[in-house]
Structures are given as C-alpha cells and as structure tokens.
Amino acid sequence: MLRFLKYSLFILLLILEVSLYSQSVVLGAKAGPNFTNISGYYPFISSHRESISAGVFVLKPMSKRIDGIFEINYEQKGFKYSSQDFSNNTKTEGERIYDYLTMPAGFKYNFGKNVKPYFKTGIFLAILMNAQDNGTETNYAVAPPEDRSWENSIMYKTESVDWGIFFSLGVQYKISSKILFLVEGSLNSGLLMLEPDKILVEEMRNKSFLVSFGFGYSL
C-alpha cells in the first residue's frame, strides 16, 4: 500500500508540473454506460450491472504527444446476484449498488493529428456516496409462491473509499480549432476490498468497463 501511495503522489505531482508546457488547457464533459461487477470471492452467483457514469475532465498538454489528465466523475457501480436454496425451496435475486464520486488522474498518449487515437492510464480515488442492497426472496414451498423484498442501506459495512488503476483506449477528433469530440472505453479495477471486515468470507473488489462520449473546449 505504501508503494502504491508513493506512485499516486508521483503522478499527481507530475500533473501539477504541466504548466512548464505552453499549450492551452482543454476542459470537457463526458458520459456513457457503465458495466460493473466484482472480482474476488462472493458466495452467491454474480453478474454485471448496467448503470451510468458522467463527469468533467481537464487535459493539459505536457509534450507533443502526452497530456496530463484529471477527472471528476459520478459512477454507479455494483453487481447483480442470485442464489438457489434447494433445502427449503427458495430463490434469492438482488442487486448491490455502490455509487462513487471518482477522481482519476494520469497521462494520455496521443497518436495522429486531427483524428487522434489515444491510450490513457493512471490511478483513481473513489469516495463512496451510497451503498445499498436490494433483493427479493421467493419461497416456492408454498402455493402460491411468497415473495419477501428488501431495500437496505449497507453504508455501515462498506469501505468509504477505494483506490484503483485504470486503462483506456479512445479516439478524439478536432471539430474546430477550439472544440474536440471523443469516444473511449475504460477498464477500472479497484484495489481495496468493499467489505474489509469480511476477509476470507467475501473478498470483493470493484471492477467496471465504461464507454464514454464527450466534448472538450480548448481555452
């Protein structure tokens, strides 16, 4: 963890030094679908959850091909789960919801001129805004089957922050001298356990794939 924090600080300090390069700053906004799940161990069967992400970003050219980046995003994460208990003939289905304010920082390497494919990587800090468990248990042992539903906050047992790394591939197109359009796909991987008190029971970590469409304006 100490090595990771040093690496994070190194990236942030480098981004603060972008003023050494004379080109202008680009401010922008982006949004798109988010496909999330967990890595690690969970006793139920998990599947991906479809949600959304949206945010703003700053690009600062550091050289001809490299930009420093900083973003502030609202990201909906989580997963769906299901379980079948044949001993009492019940089925449980539900959804874990984790909403974050995420702040990625890193570097973007550009190819081309007007149409620029790019690769982006760095680290992110995510602050938990909401954590909820919504589910339904259906009892098939009675006729007709009975449902029991719940919508419970799980903020009390969920880690309040997450650190992680991200990798992105995208393309940006310069519409005019001031405006650019971009589309990108990003893979985000959280490094901290969602529920640290359940080590060796539920070793869950966030993972997500985001597709974003956005516009930037050069100041």
Secondary structure, DSSP 4 states (H G I P E B T S, - for coil): -HHHHHHHHHHHHHHHGGGGS-SPPEEEEEEEEEEEEEEE--SSEEEEEEEEEEEEEEEEE-SSSEEEEEEEEEEEEEEEEEEEETTTTEEEEEEEEEEEEEEEEEEEEE-SSSEEEEEEEEEEEEEEEEEEEEEEEEETTSSS-EEEEEEEE-GGGS-SEEEEEEEEEEEEEESSSSEEEEEEEEEEEE-S-SSGGGTTT--EEEEEEEEEEEEEEE-
